[in-house]
Amino acid sequence: MGTDGRRSKLLLSEIKSIQSQFKNVVSTQVETQIPISSGVRLQTLNYIVTVALGGRNLTMIVDTGSDLAWVQCQPCKLCYSQPEPLFNPLISPSYQSLQCNSQACHTLQFATGNSGSCGNNAPTCNYVVTYGDGSYSHGELGSDHLVLGTTPVENFVFGCGRNNKGLFGAASGLMGLGRSDLSLISQTSNVFGEFSHTACLILMLQLLLSKFWDGGILIDSGTVVTRLPPSIYTAIKTEFLKQFSGYPPAPSFSILDTCFNLSAYAEVNIPTLKLWFEGDGQMSVDVSGMFYFVKRDASQVCLALASLAYEDEIGIIGNYQQRNTRVIYDTQQMKVGFAREMCSFS
């Protein structure tokens, strides 16, 4: 991967408009369409989707980097604030708790990295799922009636979260699109032959694989900015600064350490970033995925890439760098492909 010698010209007002507007669609072979949108209104930079679970509409983060779907449930021991009422399994006529001897409970080890456990007074299967940023959800495994657009999915297995904390914004939960038997993709494989979603990124899952890695890289809609091993990040940062020179610096922001004060500029020239993969595959990062605006007046604008802590950690291509890109997963050939796909912001 590296920076291209060519540059893209972008008005700063256009970048800010791109950041705040997303109108997208999930489509399948049975023509079901579900709007996917930016999670900014729910204080998250991930993409969100609204589904009906147990007769209740719930807005969930879309995550191709994990498997188990879960929502915050009543009664809750520790729940973060959300605008939608918590899911109450007691008032859903179709909700069922899953027991420790169920196949779904046995699948938890592969889906979450943690095996299911039993409560002291009942054989209900309890789950634990943790994420790379330290966020987590604990609760009981259950099933209920799910509706995606107009398409029903019976006995959908998900986590009923009683103890949830982390960077979920104010979403009601998370929808995992990973490759285990508990992901939405696998649970709906008999309904949808092909699954894709568009949120100024488009992921097409052919035969139902949601993440590839080779040489330590993941493609993840649930991670915002791309995280790279320190040596690779340093090389890209150094080259970027050579090509994007003369602009006043600004303080770092969180994990973003390459920031600028662009408030005095109406227009800037941004170096193009391309990623090369084994087999001559290429992915050109859209100009809208290069900068993160910390402040709306452009006085603190940061390169939307970050370094991992250690060289042996797995790199991640985040959703910011997947904007206006179609990512195609072909599980038969075990290949991944990329194509430009401009989103409409009207």
C-alpha positions in Angstrom: 0.0 0.0 0.0 1.1 3.6 -0.5 0.3 7.0 -1.6 -0.2 7.8 -5.3 1.7 10.7 -6.8 -1.6 12.1 -8.2 -3.8 14.3 -6.1 -7.5 14.8 -5.6 -9.0 18.2 -5.2 -11.9 18.5 -2.7 -13.7 21.5 -1.3 -13.7 21.3 2.5 -17.5 22.0 2.5 -18.0 18.9 0.4 -16.1 16.7 2.8 -18.2 17.9 5.7 -21.4 17.3 3.7 -20.2 13.7 2.8 -19.6 13.1 6.5 -23.1 14.0 7.6 -25.2 12.4 4.8 -25.6 8.7 4.0 -28.6 7.1 2.2 -28.1 3.5 1.5 -29.7 0.2 0.9 -29.4 -3.5 1.7 -30.6 -5.7 -1.2 -31.1 -9.4 -1.7 -32.3 -11.9 -4.3 -35.8 -11.6 -2.9 -35.8 -7.8 -3.4 -35.9 -7.0 0.3 -34.5 -3.5 0.9 -33.5 -2.1 4.3 -32.2 1.5 4.7 -28.7 1.7 6.1 -27.5 5.1 7.3 -24.7 6.9 9.1 -24.8 6.4 12.9 -23.9 10.0 13.6 -27.4 10.8 15.1 -26.7 8.0 17.6 -23.3 9.2 18.4 -21.4 6.5 16.5 -19.3 6.7 13.3 -20.4 3.1 12.4 -23.3 2.4 10.1 -26.7 1.5 11.5 -29.8 -0.4 10.4 -33.3 -0.7 11.8 -34.9 -4.1 12.0 -38.0 -5.5 13.7 -37.3 -8.0 16.5 -40.1 -9.5 18.5 -42.5 -7.0 16.9 -40.3 -4.0 18.0 -38.2 -1.8 15.8 -34.6 -1.6 17.0 -31.6 0.3 15.5 -28.4 -1.7 15.5 -24.8 -1.2 14.4 -23.8 -3.2 11.3 -20.6 -5.1 11.9 -18.9 -7.4 9.3 -16.1 -8.0 11.8 -18.1 -9.9 14.4 -20.8 -12.6 14.4 -23.3 -12.5 17.2 -26.2 -10.1 17.1 -27.3 -8.7 20.4 -29.6 -6.0 21.8 -29.9 -4.4 25.2 -32.6 -6.1 27.2 -34.8 -5.6 30.3 -34.1 -6.1 33.1 -30.6 -4.7 32.6 -27.8 -4.8 35.2 -25.6 -2.3 33.3 -26.9 -0.6 30.1 -25.7 2.5 28.3 -28.3 5.1 27.3 -30.3 4.7 24.2 -33.3 6.6 22.8 -35.3 3.5 22.0 -36.9 1.5 24.8 -35.0 -1.6 25.8 -36.1 -4.9 24.3 -38.3 -6.7 26.8 -38.4 -10.5 26.2 -41.2 -10.9 28.6 -43.7 -9.1 26.4 -42.6 -10.7 23.1 -44.8 -13.8 22.4 -42.2 -15.3 20.2 -39.1 -15.0 22.4 -37.5 -18.1 23.7 -34.4 -18.5 26.0 -31.9 -21.0 24.6 -30.5 -23.7 26.9 -27.0 -24.8 27.5 -27.4 -28.0 25.5 -28.6 -26.2 22.4 -26.6 -26.2 19.2 -26.5 -22.4 19.2 -24.9 -22.4 22.7 -22.3 -24.8 21.5 -21.5 -22.5 18.6 -20.7 -19.5 20.8 -17.0 -20.5 21.2 -16.4 -20.1 17.5 -18.7 -17.1 17.1 -17.4 -15.0 20.0 -14.2 -16.7 21.3 -16.0 -17.5 24.6 -18.0 -20.6 25.3 -21.5 -20.4 26.6 -22.1 -20.8 30.3 -25.1 -21.9 32.4 -26.7 -19.9 35.2 -27.0 -21.2 38.7 -30.8 -21.6 38.8 -31.6 -22.4 35.2 -30.1 -24.1 32.2 -30.2 -20.9 30.2 -27.2 -20.3 27.9 -25.2 -17.2 28.9 -22.9 -15.4 26.4 -20.0 -13.1 26.6 -18.7 -11.1 23.6 -15.8 -8.7 23.8 -14.4 -6.4 21.1 -10.9 -5.1 20.3 -11.6 -1.7 21.7 -12.6 -3.2 25.1 -16.3 -2.9 24.5 -18.4 -5.9 25.6 -21.9 -7.4 26.0 -22.9 -10.1 28.4 -26.3 -11.7 28.7 -28.5 -14.7 27.8 -28.8 -16.3 24.4 -32.3 -16.3 22.9 -34.3 -16.5 19.7 -37.2 -14.4 18.3 -39.0 -13.4 15.2 -36.9 -11.1 13.1 -38.1 -9.0 10.1 -35.6 -7.6 7.6 -37.6 -5.1 5.5 -40.6 -7.2 4.6 -38.9 -10.6 4.9 -39.5 -12.6 8.1 -36.8 -14.7 9.7 -38.1 -17.2 12.2 -36.2 -18.3 15.3 -33.4 -15.8 14.9 -30.7 -16.4 17.5 -29.3 -13.3 19.2 -27.9 -12.1 22.5 -30.2 -10.5 25.1 -27.7 -8.2 26.7 -28.0 -7.5 30.4 -24.5 -6.0 30.9 -23.3 -3.8 28.0 -20.6 -1.2 27.9 -18.4 0.4 25.3 -18.3 2.4 22.0 -21.8 1.6 20.8 -23.1 5.2 20.8 -26.8 5.1 21.5 -27.6 2.2 19.2 -29.9 -0.5 20.6 -27.3 -3.2 19.9 -25.1 -4.7 17.2 -25.8 -6.9 14.1 -22.9 -9.3 13.4 -22.3 -10.2 9.7 -19.4 -12.5 10.3 -18.9 -16.1 9.1 -20.0 -18.3 12.0 -23.3 -20.1 12.2 -24.7 -17.4 14.5 -24.2 -14.4 12.2 -27.1 -12.8 10.3 -25.6 -14.0 7.1 -25.5 -17.6 8.1 -28.9 -17.6 9.8 -30.5 -16.2 6.6 -28.6 -18.3 4.1 -31.7 -20.3 3.3 -33.6 -17.1 2.5 -31.0 -14.9 0.8 -28.6 -16.4 -1.8 -26.6 -13.2 -1.9 -26.3 -10.4 0.6 -25.0 -6.9 0.1 -25.2 -3.6 1.9 -24.4 0.0 0.9 -23.5 2.8 3.3 -21.1 4.7 1.2 -19.5 1.4 1.2 -21.0 -1.7 -0.4 -20.2 -5.2 0.8 -21.4 -8.1 -1.4 -21.2 -11.4 0.4 -21.1 -14.3 -2.2 -21.7 -17.6 -0.5 -21.7 -15.9 2.7 -18.2 -14.9 3.8 -17.8 -11.6 5.6 -14.1 -11.3 6.4 -10.9 -12.4 4.8 -7.4 -12.1 6.1 -4.1 -12.9 4.6 -0.9 -11.5 6.0 -2.8 -10.0 8.9 -5.5 -7.8 7.4 -9.2 -7.6 8.1 -12.0 -5.8 6.2 -14.3 -4.6 8.9 -17.4 -2.3 8.7 -17.5 -2.1 12.5 -14.1 -0.4 12.7 -14.1 3.3 11.7 -10.5 4.1 10.7 -7.9 1.8 9.3 -5.4 0.4 11.8 -2.0 -0.6 10.5 1.2 -2.1 12.0 3.5 0.6 13.2 6.1 0.2 10.4 3.5 0.4 7.7 1.7 3.3 9.2 4.9 5.2 9.7 5.9 4.7 6.0 2.5 5.9 4.8 2.4 8.8 7.2 5.9 9.9 6.1 5.0 9.8 2.4 1.7 11.6 3.0 3.4 14.4 4.8 5.9 14.8 2.0 3.0 15.3 -0.5 0.7 17.2 1.8 3.1 19.8 3.0 2.8 23.5 3.9 -0.3 23.2 6.0 -0.3 24.3 9.6 -0.4 21.4 12.1 -3.1 20.9 14.7 -3.2 18.8 18.0 -3.7 15.0 17.8 -7.1 13.6 18.4 -7.5 10.3 20.2 -5.6 7.7 18.1 -5.2 10.1 15.2 -1.8 11.7 15.4 -1.5 13.5 12.0 -3.7 16.6 12.1 -3.9 19.9 10.4 -5.6 23.3 10.8 -7.3 23.9 7.5 -9.7 26.6 8.6 -8.1 29.2 6.4 -8.4 27.1 3.2 -11.4 26.9 0.9 -9.8 24.1 -1.1 -7.0 21.6 -0.6 -5.1 19.1 -2.7 -5.1 15.6 -1.1 -2.8 12.8 -2.1 -4.4 9.7 -3.4 -4.0 6.5 -1.3 -4.0 3.1 -2.9 -3.7 -0.4 -1.3 -2.2 -3.2 -3.3 -3.0 -6.9 -2.5 -1.6 -10.2 -3.5 -2.9 -11.2 -6.9 -2.6 -7.6 -8.3 -5.8 -6.5 -6.5 -6.0 -2.7 -5.9 -8.2 -0.5 -3.7 -8.2 3.2 -4.2 -9.3 5.0 -1.1 -11.9 7.6 -1.9 -10.9 11.2 -1.1 -13.8 11.4 1.4 -12.1 8.6 3.4 -8.8 10.4 3.9 -9.6 13.0 6.5 -11.6 13.0 9.7 -13.0 16.4 10.7 -12.7 16.8 14.5 -14.0 20.3 14.4 -16.6 21.5 11.9 -14.7 24.7 11.1 -11.8 22.6 9.8 -9.4 23.9 12.5 -8.6 20.3 13.5 -8.7 17.8 10.6 -6.8 14.5 11.0 -5.5 11.9 8.6 -8.1 9.0 9.1 -5.4 6.3 9.6 -4.0 5.0 12.9 -1.2 2.8 14.1 -1.6 -0.4 16.0 0.4 -0.8 19.1 2.5 -3.8 18.0 3.9 -5.2 14.7 2.3 -8.6 15.1 -1.3 -7.3 15.6 -3.8 -7.8 12.8 -4.3 -4.9 10.5 -7.8 -3.6 9.8 -9.3 -1.8 6.9 -12.0 0.3 8.5 -15.3 1.7 7.1 -13.9 5.2 6.6 -11.5 3.9 3.9 -14.2 1.7 2.3 -16.4 4.7 1.3 -17.6 4.7 -2.3 -16.2 1.3 -2.7 -17.8 -2.0 -3.6 -16.0 -4.9 -1.8 -16.8 -8.3 -3.3 -16.2 -11.5 -1.4 -16.0 -14.7 -3.4 -15.8 -17.7 -1.1 -15.7 -20.2 -3.9 -12.4 -18.8 -5.3 -11.3 -17.4 -1.9 -10.8 -14.0 -3.4 -11.8 -10.4 -2.6 -12.2 -7.7 -5.2 -12.7 -3.9 -5.2 -14.5 -1.5 -7.5 -15.5 2.1 -7.4 -19.1 2.8 -6.6 -20.1 6.4 -6.1 -22.8 7.0 -3.6 -25.6 9.5 -4.0 -26.0 12.0 -1.2 -29.1 13.6 -2.5 
